[in-house]
Amino acid sequence: MHYTLKFPKKFAINAAFCNRDKLRKSIIESVKTAQHILIIAPRRYGKSSLGLISLQEAKIPFERIDLFMAIDEHSINTAIANGIKTLISKVATPSTLIIKKLSAYIRSLRVNWSIGINGVSLQLHENQTDDVINNIRNLLLFLEETLKIHKQKAVLFIDEFQEIGKLGISKSIEAVIRNVAEGTEYLSFIFSGSHRHLLSMMFDDDNRPLYNLCDRINLQRIAAKHYVKFIGDYAKQTWKQDLSKEVYDKIFLLTERHPNHMNALCRQIWSQYHTKKNPPKADVIDALWDDYVDQTLDQTADKLNKVNLSQKKVLISIANGITTLLTSKHILAQLNLSSGAITKAVNILLKEDFIEYKNNELRIINPVHTAALRKFYSGYVTR
């Protein structure tokens, strides 16, 4: 297996997927009994990969709907409708009996459906908000009815689900999904998303329709011991020997075991050393990481330009190791900010998933941001 497939930029599936065995088994058990799941994690943590590999292993039909690019209720309606169409095509038998049984549902939709030997096709005809809500409800009911007729379990995997929460009609869409999801015997939902604050509002607020609907997975970083086995097995295939403990320690220190950046650094290592007789020593890992950080500076700058000056100063402080007591007089004087401004900045950065608490200390979620801030603002603030 080529190293770019072992440590991919996109989805990690099959031999590229590292561990998470317990979570995979839990997801498989849930979808086989039509239970619903919510997977929450920051972007590029592997939540989509976890859902996809679990569903592949479950060996039941599924379709992934990605709402990341959705901009309004109509684009969400289209994405859901197309996902349902594709899933039905994987399940439905285009027979006269099946079409007759489904005819009541087809007539109730503001959608033109046809089922034939080439699968399912549809054309949407929605113009009003009510049409969107009714379409989503009827499409989901239609899907459940199709699965029931075929006695077939299936999964709708709706990724970046928080995009629905940004819409003015979000509660109506949430209510429709709950209404259907509570009564399904064959259809289960996997919702996943990267905006933890928005998803928490949607699923944890007892005034919202989706409250307490799902089993919840808060995806964490993969343990070092699992990475050691995963990477070590591949290192032995490449060099007939494992990486040294010092190399592993350096990799984990720099990437903080962030899944996306673990893969990126490993790609850097293999790109430079896969044709050599021996694996790299620990003293070259810093340079490989620095190269990667430099390659991503434009992306980092774009992200950091979205925060204001107070928030940026907080991020610089955390990057320089000031992870507690940010409102102490010594720190406030260096940053030229009030304690209220610091507290407000921290709360916004937490809400926007720039930072998080780990063992009662603040840390920047993306280690590349940490590295870039240290590079340009080292010594800006000291303990």
Secondary structure, DSSP 8 states (H G I E B T S, - for coil): --HHHHS-SS---GGG----HHHHHHHHHHHHTT--EEEE--TTSSHHHHHHHHHHHHTS-EEEEE-TT--SHHHHHHHHHHHHHHHHHHH----HHHHHHHHHHHHHSSEEEEEETTEEEEEE---SHHHHHHHHHHHHHHHHHHHHHHT--EEEEEESTHHHHTSTTHHHHHHHHHHHHTT-SSEEEEEEES-HHHHHHHHH-TTSTTTT-SEEEE-----HHHHHHHHHHHHHHHHSS---HHHHHHHHHHHTT-HHHHHHHHHHHHHHHTTSSS---GGGHHHHHHHHHHHTHHHHHHHHTTS-HHHHHHHHHHHTT--S-TTSHHHHHHHT--HHHHHHHHHHHHHTTSEEEETTEEEES-HHHHHHHHHHHTTSS--
